[in-house]
Amino acid sequence: YMHSEGILAGELKHGPLALIDENMPVIIIMTRDSLYPKVQSAFAQITARKARPIVLCNEGDDGIPANATTIRVPQTVDSLQGLLNIIPLQLLSYHLAVKNGCDVDFPRNLAKSVTVE
C-alpha cells in the first residue's frame, strides 16, 4: 500500500513543498483552465527541487517541457475536464496496485459501511 495525498497548487508553499525531492513521486494535473498559471508555478517549484513529476496535461499543450513525462488528455469545457482527467489517474492507480501485488478486488481492512439490523 502507498500513501498519497492531493494538494492544491496554491497550498504547496505552506509545508508540503518541504517533502519534495528527487525520490518523491509527484503527479501534477496541469490542464488548461483558470488555475493553469498557479499550477505552472507549482511545477517550476517541484522541478527546482529535482523532482521528476508525471504531468497530466491537455493534448497539444506546448507549455509543457519536452523532457517531461506526460499523460495527455483531450481538452474540453471546464465542467467536464475533471471527468477526462480522472480516467488515466484511476488506471494508473489500478496498475500500480496490481504491480505491487495488491488484491484490487478485495482491499485489506475493508469494512461494510451499511449493516442490516
Rosetta constraint file for C-alpha pairs under 8 A:
AtomPair CA 1 CA 97 HARMONIC 7.59 0.50
AtomPair CA 1 CA 100 HARMONIC 7.98 0.50
AtomPair CA 1 CA 102 HARMONIC 7.39 0.50
AtomPair CA 7 CA 11 HARMONIC 6.66 0.50
AtomPair CA 7 CA 12 HARMONIC 6.76 0.50
AtomPair CA 8 CA 12 HARMONIC 6.69 0.50
AtomPair CA 9 CA 38 HARMONIC 6.26 0.50
AtomPair CA 9 CA 39 HARMONIC 5.46 0.50
AtomPair CA 9 CA 42 HARMONIC 5.69 0.50
AtomPair CA 10 CA 38 HARMONIC 6.40 0.50
AtomPair CA 10 CA 39 HARMONIC 7.70 0.50
AtomPair CA 10 CA 42 HARMONIC 7.49 0.50
AtomPair CA 11 CA 15 HARMONIC 7.93 0.50
AtomPair CA 11 CA 16 HARMONIC 7.85 0.50
AtomPair CA 12 CA 16 HARMONIC 5.38 0.50
AtomPair CA 12 CA 17 HARMONIC 5.41 0.50
AtomPair CA 12 CA 42 HARMONIC 7.04 0.50
AtomPair CA 13 CA 17 HARMONIC 5.64 0.50
AtomPair CA 15 CA 19 HARMONIC 7.87 0.50
AtomPair CA 16 CA 20 HARMONIC 7.33 0.50
AtomPair CA 17 CA 45 HARMONIC 7.98 0.50
AtomPair CA 17 CA 46 HARMONIC 7.45 0.50
AtomPair CA 19 CA 24 HARMONIC 7.36 0.50
AtomPair CA 20 CA 24 HARMONIC 5.70 0.50
AtomPair CA 20 CA 46 HARMONIC 6.68 0.50
AtomPair CA 20 CA 49 HARMONIC 6.48 0.50
AtomPair CA 20 CA 51 HARMONIC 6.63 0.50
AtomPair CA 21 CA 46 HARMONIC 7.94 0.50
AtomPair CA 21 CA 49 HARMONIC 5.42 0.50
AtomPair CA 21 CA 50 HARMONIC 5.73 0.50
AtomPair CA 21 CA 51 HARMONIC 5.24 0.50
AtomPair CA 22 CA 49 HARMONIC 7.05 0.50
AtomPair CA 22 CA 50 HARMONIC 4.93 0.50
AtomPair CA 22 CA 51 HARMONIC 4.33 0.50
AtomPair CA 22 CA 52 HARMONIC 6.80 0.50
AtomPair CA 23 CA 51 HARMONIC 7.01 0.50
AtomPair CA 24 CA 51 HARMONIC 6.69 0.50
AtomPair CA 25 CA 51 HARMONIC 7.51 0.50
AtomPair CA 25 CA 52 HARMONIC 7.54 0.50
AtomPair CA 25 CA 53 HARMONIC 6.69 0.50
AtomPair CA 26 CA 51 HARMONIC 7.41 0.50
AtomPair CA 26 CA 52 HARMONIC 7.20 0.50
AtomPair CA 26 CA 53 HARMONIC 4.70 0.50
AtomPair CA 26 CA 54 HARMONIC 6.28 0.50
AtomPair CA 27 CA 53 HARMONIC 5.43 0.50
AtomPair CA 27 CA 54 HARMONIC 4.71 0.50
AtomPair CA 27 CA 55 HARMONIC 5.94 0.50
AtomPair CA 27 CA 56 HARMONIC 7.30 0.50
AtomPair CA 28 CA 43 HARMONIC 7.47 0.50
AtomPair CA 28 CA 53 HARMONIC 6.56 0.50
AtomPair CA 28 CA 54 HARMONIC 6.25 0.50
AtomPair CA 28 CA 55 HARMONIC 5.02 0.50
AtomPair CA 28 CA 56 HARMONIC 6.13 0.50
AtomPair CA 29 CA 39 HARMONIC 7.80 0.50
AtomPair CA 29 CA 55 HARMONIC 6.03 0.50
AtomPair CA 29 CA 56 HARMONIC 4.76 0.50
AtomPair CA 29 CA 57 HARMONIC 6.39 0.50
AtomPair CA 29 CA 85 HARMONIC 7.91 0.50
AtomPair CA 30 CA 36 HARMONIC 6.41 0.50
AtomPair CA 30 CA 39 HARMONIC 6.12 0.50
AtomPair CA 30 CA 40 HARMONIC 7.39 0.50
AtomPair CA 30 CA 55 HARMONIC 6.47 0.50
AtomPair CA 30 CA 56 HARMONIC 5.74 0.50
AtomPair CA 30 CA 57 HARMONIC 4.94 0.50
AtomPair CA 30 CA 58 HARMONIC 7.68 0.50
AtomPair CA 31 CA 36 HARMONIC 6.72 0.50
AtomPair CA 31 CA 56 HARMONIC 6.91 0.50
AtomPair CA 31 CA 57 HARMONIC 4.60 0.50
AtomPair CA 31 CA 58 HARMONIC 5.34 0.50
AtomPair CA 31 CA 75 HARMONIC 7.65 0.50
AtomPair CA 32 CA 36 HARMONIC 5.58 0.50
AtomPair CA 32 CA 57 HARMONIC 7.57 0.50
AtomPair CA 32 CA 58 HARMONIC 6.81 0.50
AtomPair CA 32 CA 75 HARMONIC 7.57 0.50
AtomPair CA 33 CA 78 HARMONIC 6.68 0.50
AtomPair CA 35 CA 39 HARMONIC 6.36 0.50
AtomPair CA 36 CA 40 HARMONIC 6.08 0.50
AtomPair CA 37 CA 41 HARMONIC 6.35 0.50
AtomPair CA 38 CA 42 HARMONIC 6.31 0.50
AtomPair CA 39 CA 43 HARMONIC 6.04 0.50
AtomPair CA 40 CA 44 HARMONIC 6.27 0.50
AtomPair CA 41 CA 45 HARMONIC 6.30 0.50
AtomPair CA 42 CA 46 HARMONIC 6.13 0.50
AtomPair CA 43 CA 47 HARMONIC 6.15 0.50
AtomPair CA 44 CA 48 HARMONIC 5.98 0.50
AtomPair CA 45 CA 49 HARMONIC 6.66 0.50
AtomPair CA 46 CA 50 HARMONIC 7.00 0.50
AtomPair CA 46 CA 51 HARMONIC 5.77 0.50
AtomPair CA 46 CA 52 HARMONIC 7.85 0.50
AtomPair CA 46 CA 53 HARMONIC 7.61 0.50
AtomPair CA 47 CA 51 HARMONIC 5.04 0.50
AtomPair CA 47 CA 52 HARMONIC 6.30 0.50
AtomPair CA 47 CA 53 HARMONIC 7.46 0.50
AtomPair CA 52 CA 68 HARMONIC 7.48 0.50
AtomPair CA 52 CA 69 HARMONIC 7.82 0.50
AtomPair CA 53 CA 68 HARMONIC 7.44 0.50
AtomPair CA 53 CA 69 HARMONIC 7.02 0.50
AtomPair CA 54 CA 68 HARMONIC 7.14 0.50
AtomPair CA 54 CA 69 HARMONIC 5.10 0.50
AtomPair CA 54 CA 70 HARMONIC 5.66 0.50
AtomPair CA 54 CA 71 HARMONIC 7.31 0.50
AtomPair CA 55 CA 68 HARMONIC 7.08 0.50
AtomPair CA 55 CA 69 HARMONIC 6.14 0.50
AtomPair CA 55 CA 70 HARMONIC 4.67 0.50
AtomPair CA 55 CA 71 HARMONIC 6.13 0.50
AtomPair CA 56 CA 70 HARMONIC 5.75 0.50
AtomPair CA 56 CA 71 HARMONIC 4.70 0.50
AtomPair CA 56 CA 72 HARMONIC 5.86 0.50
AtomPair CA 56 CA 73 HARMONIC 7.35 0.50
AtomPair CA 56 CA 85 HARMONIC 7.44 0.50
AtomPair CA 57 CA 61 HARMONIC 6.99 0.50
AtomPair CA 57 CA 70 HARMONIC 6.86 0.50
AtomPair CA 57 CA 71 HARMONIC 6.29 0.50
AtomPair CA 57 CA 72 HARMONIC 5.04 0.50
AtomPair CA 57 CA 73 HARMONIC 6.22 0.50
AtomPair CA 58 CA 72 HARMONIC 5.20 0.50
AtomPair CA 58 CA 73 HARMONIC 4.90 0.50
AtomPair CA 58 CA 74 HARMONIC 5.49 0.50
AtomPair CA 58 CA 75 HARMONIC 5.46 0.50
AtomPair CA 59 CA 72 HARMONIC 5.08 0.50
AtomPair CA 59 CA 73 HARMONIC 5.51 0.50
AtomPair CA 59 CA 74 HARMONIC 5.42 0.50
AtomPair CA 59 CA 75 HARMONIC 6.85 0.50
AtomPair CA 64 CA 68 HARMONIC 6.98 0.50
AtomPair CA 71 CA 88 HARMONIC 7.65 0.50
AtomPair CA 73 CA 84 HARMONIC 6.69 0.50
AtomPair CA 73 CA 85 HARMONIC 6.77 0.50
AtomPair CA 74 CA 84 HARMONIC 7.38 0.50
AtomPair CA 75 CA 81 HARMONIC 6.78 0.50
AtomPair CA 76 CA 80 HARMONIC 6.42 0.50
AtomPair CA 76 CA 81 HARMONIC 5.61 0.50
AtomPair CA 77 CA 81 HARMONIC 6.08 0.50
AtomPair CA 78 CA 82 HARMONIC 7.57 0.50
AtomPair CA 80 CA 84 HARMONIC 6.93 0.50
AtomPair CA 81 CA 85 HARMONIC 6.20 0.50
AtomPair CA 82 CA 86 HARMONIC 6.09 0.50
AtomPair CA 83 CA 87 HARMONIC 6.93 0.50
AtomPair CA 84 CA 88 HARMONIC 7.88 0.50
AtomPair CA 85 CA 89 HARMONIC 6.90 0.50
AtomPair CA 86 CA 90 HARMONIC 6.06 0.50
AtomPair CA 87 CA 91 HARMONIC 6.31 0.50
AtomPair CA 88 CA 92 HARMONIC 6.02 0.50
AtomPair CA 89 CA 93 HARMONIC 6.20 0.50
AtomPair CA 90 CA 94 HARMONIC 6.12 0.50
AtomPair CA 91 CA 95 HARMONIC 6.14 0.50
AtomPair CA 92 CA 96 HARMONIC 6.07 0.50
AtomPair CA 93 CA 97 HARMONIC 6.12 0.50
AtomPair CA 94 CA 98 HARMONIC 6.27 0.50
AtomPair CA 94 CA 104 HARMONIC 7.20 0.50
AtomPair CA 95 CA 99 HARMONIC 5.97 0.50
AtomPair CA 96 CA 100 HARMONIC 6.13 0.50
AtomPair CA 97 CA 101 HARMONIC 6.34 0.50
AtomPair CA 97 CA 102 HARMONIC 5.17 0.50
AtomPair CA 97 CA 103 HARMONIC 7.53 0.50
AtomPair CA 97 CA 104 HARMONIC 6.78 0.50
AtomPair CA 98 CA 102 HARMONIC 5.49 0.50
AtomPair CA 98 CA 103 HARMONIC 6.91 0.50
AtomPair CA 98 CA 104 HARMONIC 6.91 0.50
AtomPair CA 102 CA 107 HARMONIC 7.38 0.50
AtomPair CA 103 CA 107 HARMONIC 5.93 0.50
AtomPair CA 106 CA 110 HARMONIC 7.63 0.50
